[in-house]
């Protein structure tokens, strides 16, 4: 049996902090760029893909990728569009978002 007492406990909280990103297309580090503001900025893209081919289960098709530059976005997009084009029936969708901070990139859990 467990014996318990109620005590006030001071805890230190440890949180995960994003300190960098890598391109999901070429593997390069996504580096900060100098901007007009005093805070650090980044210049990269988030690619969001999904489809509606599975009916209600299509929610599982959502995927997100970080891309470091326009060339990586175009490489990824070209392959994705060709794959969609080769399928007779599909509902592939792609969205590209330009982002400027580490926090706005792909959310990984």
Backbone bond lengths (Angstrom), bond angles and torsions (degrees), N, CA, C in turn:
res aa  C-N    CA-C-N  psi(-1)  N-CA   C-N-CA  omega(-1)  CA-C   N-CA-C  phi
1 X - - - 1.443 - - 1.517 108.76 -
2 X 1.290 113.12 150.30 1.443 120.47 -178.58 1.518 110.09 -92.12
3 X 1.308 116.33 134.50 1.460 120.82 174.25 1.521 106.73 -107.32
4 X 1.320 116.96 123.59 1.464 120.83 -176.51 1.505 111.16 -122.94
5 X 1.311 114.18 148.07 1.456 122.14 170.08 1.524 107.21 -131.30
6 X 1.256 115.96 149.71 1.466 119.65 176.65 1.521 107.92 -91.71
7 X 1.355 114.64 122.32 1.462 121.20 179.97 1.516 108.01 -134.16
8 X 1.300 115.16 148.33 1.451 119.59 174.38 1.522 107.40 -81.84
9 X 1.320 115.26 124.21 1.461 120.77 -176.76 1.525 108.39 -119.63
10 X 1.317 115.40 129.40 1.466 119.81 176.37 1.517 107.17 -92.34
11 X 1.360 116.52 123.52 1.464 120.86 -177.87 1.519 110.09 -117.02
12 X 1.286 114.40 142.86 1.465 119.88 171.57 1.518 106.75 -91.95
13 X 1.313 116.27 131.66 1.453 120.62 -179.49 1.516 109.26 -93.51
14 X 1.327 116.06 130.99 1.460 121.81 176.45 1.521 107.10 -110.76
15 X 1.307 115.98 121.90 1.455 120.91 -179.22 1.519 110.06 -117.61
16 X 1.330 116.04 148.87 1.458 120.96 175.06 1.528 108.44 -76.19
17 X 1.306 116.49 132.48 1.454 122.10 -179.96 1.525 108.56 -122.82
18 X 1.322 116.28 131.53 1.462 120.12 178.61 1.526 108.31 -74.81
19 X 1.322 116.29 123.60 1.461 120.41 -179.38 1.521 112.33 -115.57
20 X 1.325 117.20 -3.43 1.452 120.28 179.41 1.513 110.70 -179.55
21 X 1.335 115.10 174.21 1.463 121.86 177.43 1.515 109.10 -143.78
22 X 1.328 115.86 155.34 1.461 122.46 174.58 1.516 107.85 -123.31
23 X 1.306 115.37 148.49 1.456 122.14 176.91 1.522 108.70 -71.01
24 X 1.322 116.79 129.24 1.457 121.21 178.04 1.524 112.53 -76.65
25 X 1.325 117.77 -9.00 1.462 121.42 -179.26 1.525 111.18 -95.33
26 X 1.334 117.07 -52.14 1.474 119.59 -176.44 1.529 113.53 -109.71
27 X 1.322 118.20 -11.77 1.458 121.15 178.78 1.517 115.68 86.31
28 X 1.329 117.72 -0.37 1.470 121.27 -178.79 1.527 110.76 -71.50
29 X 1.334 115.58 150.60 1.462 120.19 172.83 1.521 108.79 -67.78
30 X 1.332 116.27 139.37 1.465 120.90 174.59 1.522 106.09 -90.18
31 X 1.321 115.56 113.39 1.459 122.14 -171.36 1.533 111.58 -97.28
32 X 1.338 116.61 152.07 1.467 118.98 175.61 1.525 110.70 -68.83
33 X 1.308 115.67 155.57 1.461 121.62 176.97 1.520 108.83 -122.23
34 X 1.321 115.78 152.20 1.463 119.59 177.57 1.511 108.92 -78.79
35 X 1.303 115.52 129.77 1.452 120.99 179.60 1.514 110.08 -126.50
36 X 1.317 116.78 -179.68 1.462 120.83 -178.48 1.526 112.29 -72.94
37 X 1.315 117.79 -15.80 1.462 121.12 -177.44 1.525 110.54 -92.83
38 X 1.311 115.62 165.39 1.462 120.17 -179.07 1.521 112.26 -80.21
39 X 1.324 118.26 -18.24 1.460 119.40 -179.50 1.528 110.40 -89.58
40 X 1.312 115.45 159.13 1.465 121.54 -178.05 1.521 110.11 -71.96
41 X 1.322 115.55 133.42 1.459 121.07 176.94 1.520 109.68 -118.79
42 X 1.309 114.44 157.09 1.450 121.90 175.37 1.519 107.28 -125.06
43 X 1.307 116.77 165.01 1.455 121.01 -177.13 1.525 107.52 -142.65
44 X 1.340 116.74 91.66 1.452 120.63 -178.30 1.528 109.46 -152.64
45 X 1.327 116.83 -174.86 1.454 121.51 -173.99 1.523 111.00 -128.47
46 X 1.325 115.78 149.29 1.462 122.58 169.79 1.528 106.17 -110.16
47 X 1.321 115.85 128.92 1.460 121.81 177.92 1.524 107.52 -107.83
48 X 1.326 116.06 125.92 1.464 122.54 -179.90 1.523 107.95 -116.37
49 X 1.327 116.49 121.66 1.466 120.80 179.11 1.524 109.67 -121.43
50 X 1.320 115.51 150.61 1.461 121.32 174.35 1.519 108.96 -169.49
51 X 1.330 116.15 173.46 1.465 120.56 177.31 1.513 109.39 -150.11
52 X 1.316 115.58 172.21 1.462 122.31 -179.78 1.525 110.96 -119.96
53 X 1.316 117.99 26.49 1.467 122.11 -176.36 1.521 113.54 -73.84
54 X 1.327 118.34 -19.82 1.455 120.55 -173.14 1.521 113.13 -105.10
55 X 1.305 119.32 13.38 1.462 120.40 -177.99 1.518 110.98 66.49
56 X 1.326 117.38 -129.62 1.472 121.55 -177.20 1.525 112.98 -64.01
57 X 1.327 117.87 -24.70 1.461 121.10 -178.90 1.527 112.93 -82.20
58 X 1.320 117.82 -0.20 1.460 121.00 -179.03 1.522 112.94 -63.06
59 X 1.323 117.76 -19.26 1.461 120.66 177.93 1.534 110.34 -58.42
60 X 1.332 116.76 -27.63 1.466 121.13 179.03 1.524 112.87 -75.03
61 X 1.324 118.01 -8.61 1.465 120.53 -177.63 1.531 113.05 -86.26
62 X 1.328 118.86 -7.28 1.467 121.20 -177.79 1.524 110.59 -68.84
63 X 1.332 115.48 124.89 1.466 121.33 177.32 1.519 108.82 -133.72
64 X 1.328 116.08 149.71 1.461 122.50 -179.00 1.520 109.07 -128.74
65 X 1.333 116.04 141.27 1.459 122.49 -178.89 1.520 109.12 -138.30
66 X 1.334 116.52 142.62 1.465 121.98 171.19 1.521 108.31 -92.80
67 X 1.323 116.94 137.48 1.468 121.83 176.85 1.522 108.12 -129.06
68 X 1.331 116.67 129.59 1.462 121.49 -171.05 1.527 114.98 -76.23
69 X 1.335 117.98 -22.34 1.464 119.90 -173.04 1.528 110.46 -156.75
70 X 1.325 117.01 166.99 1.471 119.52 178.24 1.527 113.14 -57.10
71 X 1.324 118.19 -35.37 1.458 120.82 -179.31 1.534 110.66 -62.99
72 X 1.335 117.26 -41.40 1.470 120.25 178.73 1.533 110.73 -69.77
73 X 1.319 117.02 -36.82 1.465 119.95 175.43 1.522 109.74 -60.52
74 X 1.330 117.44 -46.71 1.460 121.47 -178.19 1.534 111.19 -65.85
75 X 1.330 117.33 -38.82 1.462 120.12 178.09 1.526 110.11 -62.16
76 X 1.329 116.18 -49.15 1.463 120.57 -179.91 1.532 110.52 -61.95
77 X 1.325 116.00 -47.39 1.459 121.36 -177.81 1.519 111.42 -62.11
78 X 1.310 117.36 -42.56 1.462 121.54 179.64 1.527 110.96 -58.41
79 X 1.331 116.85 -46.79 1.464 121.06 179.52 1.529 111.07 -65.55
80 X 1.315 116.93 -40.77 1.463 121.19 -178.71 1.532 111.22 -66.10
81 X 1.325 116.53 -44.25 1.464 121.50 -179.34 1.524 110.44 -66.89
82 X 1.336 117.98 -41.70 1.469 120.27 178.27 1.523 111.01 -61.44
83 X 1.335 116.77 -41.13 1.462 120.64 178.66 1.532 110.42 -63.88
84 X 1.327 116.92 -42.37 1.463 120.55 178.74 1.522 110.75 -65.13
85 X 1.315 117.27 -39.72 1.461 122.17 -178.10 1.529 111.79 -65.76
86 X 1.330 115.86 -34.68 1.465 120.73 -177.90 1.528 113.53 -73.33
87 X 1.334 117.48 -12.86 1.471 120.15 -179.71 1.527 109.39 -94.24
88 X 1.302 116.17 132.60 1.455 120.31 -177.91 1.534 111.23 -63.08
89 X 1.319 116.55 -48.06 1.463 121.15 -179.58 1.526 108.19 -119.93
90 X 1.303 116.77 118.95 1.456 120.09 176.91 1.519 109.58 -160.07
91 X 1.291 115.08 165.19 1.464 121.41 177.41 1.530 109.88 -136.51
92 X 1.327 116.13 40.22 1.461 121.50 -179.25 1.534 110.87 -59.92
93 X 1.323 115.16 140.42 1.456 121.30 175.20 1.519 108.71 -133.97
94 X 1.329 115.61 148.83 1.462 121.22 177.88 1.524 108.19 -138.98
95 X 1.319 115.23 138.54 1.465 121.81 178.26 1.526 106.82 -131.39
96 X 1.313 116.80 135.48 1.467 121.92 -179.87 1.524 107.95 -119.81
97 X 1.333 115.97 126.14 1.458 121.84 -176.33 1.522 108.82 -121.06
98 X 1.321 117.63 128.02 1.462 123.08 177.61 1.523 107.67 -86.41
99 X 1.339 117.57 125.42 1.461 121.02 -176.82 1.524 111.32 -125.72
100 X 1.339 115.80 158.66 1.467 121.78 -175.31 1.525 114.80 -126.61
101 X 1.345 117.96 6.32 1.466 118.63 178.58 1.526 109.69 -138.97
102 X 1.311 116.81 157.60 1.461 121.03 179.13 1.522 111.23 -63.22
103 X 1.322 117.04 -35.89 1.452 121.67 -176.37 1.520 113.03 -68.17
104 X 1.329 117.95 -24.03 1.470 121.05 -176.73 1.519 113.14 -87.49
105 X 1.298 118.54 1.73 1.455 121.30 178.50 1.511 111.78 -78.68
106 X 1.311 116.20 -161.70 1.458 122.32 -177.04 1.534 110.31 -62.97
107 X 1.311 114.93 134.30 1.467 121.29 175.94 1.499 108.09 -89.96
108 X 1.294 117.45 122.01 1.465 121.73 178.08 1.509 108.31 -115.54
109 X 1.301 113.86 136.00 1.478 117.53 179.86 1.496 110.43 -117.99
